[in-house]
Amino acid sequence: MMPPPDASLTPPSPSGLDAVEHEIARACRDARRDRATVTLIAVSKTFDADAIAPVIASGQRVFGENRVQEAKGKWPELMARTPGIALHLIGPLQSNKVKDAVALFDAIHAVDRDSLCEALAKEFARQPRRPELFVQINTGEEPQKAGVAPMEADAFIARCRDSYDLTISGLMCIPPADEAPAPHFALTAKIAARNGLAKLSMGMSADFATAIQFGATHVRVGSAIFGTRPRPI
């Protein structure tokens, strides 16, 4: 006999994706931006292939994962079945996972230290793939969070380019949970502008509309699309 479903979990549904798309379109209108300038990254971390498949069937093609190993376990088959999927690594990347990350992901959002830059540069010399790279800015300078401090961002971006020959496409930030996100989005956008970076990975389920007002080109939305995440085992 099948066990009863866990009533605390909200399953993914096309309506969740539709609601997020509607909100993105509204935020773009309010900001007088073209909807095409904002990429929705559906954050599928912790969800299995069966939960992701309906979202793919609804037309979503850009997805985000936090862990290389988890993504390796479920995405190759999903991508083989549906062409045109782009996969973004939005969580921290360990240097010893760079080889697999470069092989699997189309973008890496958490470039934040010289040792990772060195590992990426070495792997780029071995593989033909070149994922887009985003530097993570720790706008709140939170000690428990990855990312480059704002005051160190310009020098770090310059090292990425000059010392490691890496092409940086944009910046990523995760504002502190207990602070208003707008000042953090504004700071990230300012750093990007003065470094000639066009892309901004900012905003999650609770604040992506605000991020769009401050120029986000990529918003990372998970629970609003997929529902409540499964409990850790």
N, C-alpha and C positions, 0 to 999 in steps of 0.2 A: 504494500500500500504506500502511495506517495505521501510524504509528510505534508502537512498543511503549509500554505505559503506564509511567510513572515509578514504580518500585517503592518509592521513598522517600515517596510520598504516600499517606496513609491517607484513603480516600474517606469522605464523610459517610454516615451510616447511621442508620436509626431506632433501632438498638440504642444508639448513642451518646446520643441524646436520651433514650431510656428510662433509661439508667444515670444521667444527670444528674437526671432527674425523681425517680428513686428516692432519690438522695443528698439532694436538696432536701427530700423528704418525711421522710427520716430525721432530718436536721438540725432540721427544724421540730418533730418529735416530741420530740427531745432538749431543745429550747429551750422546749417547751410552747407552741408557736405554731401557729396555724392555717395550713395550707399556702397558703390563699388570700391570705395577707398578703405573700407573696413572689412577685414577678414575675420570671420567667426571661427575660432578654434574650439571644437567640442571636446571637452576634457573627459576622456574615457578611462582615466586611471581607476583601478580596482574593479572595473566592470569587465565581464567576460564577453566573448564573441557573440553569444546569444543576445546579450543586452545591447551590443553595439550595432548588430545587423539591422534592426528596425530604423535606426537613425541614418545609417547608410542608405537604406531603401527610401527614406524620405528626401534624399538628395544631398545630405551633408557629405563633404569630401575632405575636410581638414580636421584633423584630430590631434589631441595633445595627450602625452603620457609623461609620468613622473620618473619612471624607473626603466632602465634599459632592459633588464631581464624580463620584466613583466611584458613589455612590448614585444620582445622577441618571441614570447610564448603564444601570442594571439594574433599579431598583425600580419605576418607573412602570408598566412592562409586567407585572411580577409582581403588583403591587397591583391592576391592572385585572382580572387573571385570578382573584384570590382576595380577596374583600372581607374587611374586618375586620383587616387587618394594621396594626400600629403600628410606626413606624420611629423609632429613637432615634439621635441623633448623640452618640457617646461620645468622639469625638476633639476636638482643638482646633478652634476656629472662628475663621477670619479675618473681620475686619469687612466686607471686600468680598464675602464669601460669605453674608452674613446674609439677603439677599433670597431666595436660593434655599433656604437652610436653613429659613426660616420657612414657605416654600411647601410643602416636602416632608416635614419631620420633625414628629413628634408630641411629641418631647421633646428638649431640648438639655442635655447633662450637663456642659458645661465652661464655664460663665459664670465669668470669672476676672479681669476688668479693666474699668475705667470706660469705655474707648473701645468695648468690645463692648456694654456696657449701653446706651450712647448710641445705637449703631447699632440694637440691638434695639428700643429705645423708638421710634425714628423709623420702623422697618419696621412695628411694630405699629400705628402711626397710618395706615399705607397698606393693610395687609392685614387681613382679618377673622380670620385664623388666629392662635391663641395657643398655641404649644407650651409644654409644661411646662418650667420652668427649674430646673436644679440648679446650685448654686455648687460649683466644684471647690476642694477644700482640699488644699494641698500639705503634707500632715502631716509629711513628712520634711524639708521646706524644701530640697528638692533643686534646685540652680540650673538643671539641664537640663530640669526638668519644669514644666509649667504649673500654675497654681493659686494660690490666696490663702494666705499664711502663716497659721497658726492664730491668732497674736496679732492679726492684722488682720481676721480673719473677721467678728467682730461689727460692726465699723464698715463693712465692705464690704457686708454684708447689709443694714444700715440704709440705706446709700446706694442700693442697688438698689431698695429700697422707697420711700424718701422723695424721692430726687433724680430717679429715672428712672421711678417708678410701675410697677415690675416686680413681678409676683407670683412669689416664689420658693417652689417646692414642696419642695425638699430640698437635700441636700448629696451630693457625690461625692468619693471619694478613691481613689488608687492608691498603696498603701504601697510603700516602697523594696523593691526585689527582694531585698536582702541582709539584711533585718530581719524579725523576727517580725511578722505582720500584726495580731495582736490589739490591741496598744496603739494602733495607728493607727486601727483600727475604733472602739475605745473613745473615743478623742479626737474623732473625727468625730461620733459619736453624742452626745457631751457638748455639742459646739458646736451641733448641731441642736436638742437639747432646750432649751437656754437661749434659743434664737431662735425657738422655737415651730414648728419644721419637722418634719413627720411622716415625710418620705421620705428614705431613705438608699440611695444607689447605691454598693454596696461588695461586693467579692469577685469574683474571676475563677476560671478553671478550677482553679487550684491551692489556692484558699483560700475558696471561696464558702461552704463549710459553717461555717467559723469566722466569716465575716461574718454569717451568719444568727444565730449565737449572740449577736452584738452588735447585732442589730436591723435588719440589712439588709432593705430592702423591694424592692430591685432587685439582682439578681446578673447579672453580665455574663460569659457563658461562651461561648467560641469553640472552641478546639481539642478540648475534651472532646466536643463535638457534631459538628464538621465534620471533625475529623482534622487532619493536618499541613497547614499553610498552603502554598500554592504559593510556589515560590521567586520573588523579585523578578526582573523582566525586566531 
